[in-house]
């Protein structure tokens, strides 16, 4: 079961990065609410929670692929979290940097 959780986490992180990239490409400042990312992904990721989405976005921020901020005092579920992709995240999606072992990548 732990292996499936790891695979699911890697897939979710990649999907979150893709959503942030699409939001940036759509214009504006690129900031996207965690709830919007969750709403976009929940049909493809059975059982996905807002907390899992926020955790994935925080992982991406910790690795330097995205930036996060909180608009209001932090809620446990991540509902006030926002994120946007950083150039390093775009590079990872475009496969111009080495794969990250914590993010799904077809090269590995």
Secondary structure, 3 states (H helix, E strand, C coil): CHHHHHHHHHHHHHHHHHHHHHHHHCCCCCCEEHHHHHHHHCCCCCCCCHHHHHHHHHHHHHCCCEEEEECCCCCCCCCCEEEEECHHHHHHHCCCCCCCCCCCCCCC
